Amino acid sequence: GNPEKIAEANVYIQVLDVNDHAPEFSKYYETFVCENAVSGQLIQSISAVDQDDSAEGHHFYFSLAQEATNNSHFTVKDNQGG
């Protein structure tokens, strides 16, 4: 009730984005490996999207499952292109 003890202040709140949508593949992929494929041959390129962010902000990392890392028949390579 004492006007001398009342103050106002602007408060700005920044809400950090929580990933509402998990990243997902940009399309359905169905991959086939021919029996005459050679070592080091590119079999499939994949990409992902995240509905929570703009396409310019995306950079996804793909990796093999832990149990597949000892299998030298497949590798994953980052093409630096998104």
Secondary structure as GFF3:
##gff-version 3
##sequence-region A 1 82
A	DSSP	three_ten_helix	3	5	.	.	.	ID=ss1
A	DSSP	beta_strand	24	25	.	.	.	ID=ss2
A	DSSP	beta_strand	48	49	.	.	.	ID=ss3
A	DSSP	three_ten_helix	55	57	.	.	.	ID=ss4
A	DSSP	three_ten_helix	66	68	.	.	.	ID=ss5
###
